[in-house]
Amino acid sequence: HGHSGVRPEIVRNLLTFLERGCISEVPSRGSAGYLTHNAHIALVLIGEGMARVAGRRMNGRQALAEIGLEPLVLGAKEGLSLVNGTACATGLTSIALVRAER
C-alpha cells in the first residue's frame, strides 16, 4: 500500500470520479498553495461539498450516489494526506501543457 497515508479504497474512489465524470467544484481562489483546492476535491469523497456529474450540479452526497459510491469516513492521516501535495498544480500544469501544444 505504500506510505501515502490513504487506503487503496480512496484512490479507487478518486479513479471512479475520473471514469464516471464526477468533477468536484473547486474555487479559483483560496488559501496559499493548494490546500483549499485539494480540500474541495476531498469534500466530495465524504459526501460534502459540490460536484458536477454529466454537467449537472449537485451536492457531494448526490454526486456519490449518481456514480455508485458511498461517502467515506476518513481514518487517521487520510484528511491530511488528501489536502497535502501538488495534485491541483500538477493537473493545472498538465492542462496548460496540452493547450500550449495545440
Summary of the structure (lengths in Angstrom):
residues: 102
radius of gyration: 13.8
end to end distance: 37.3
largest distance: 42.9
contacts: 259
relative contact order: 0.18
helix: 50%
strand: 11%
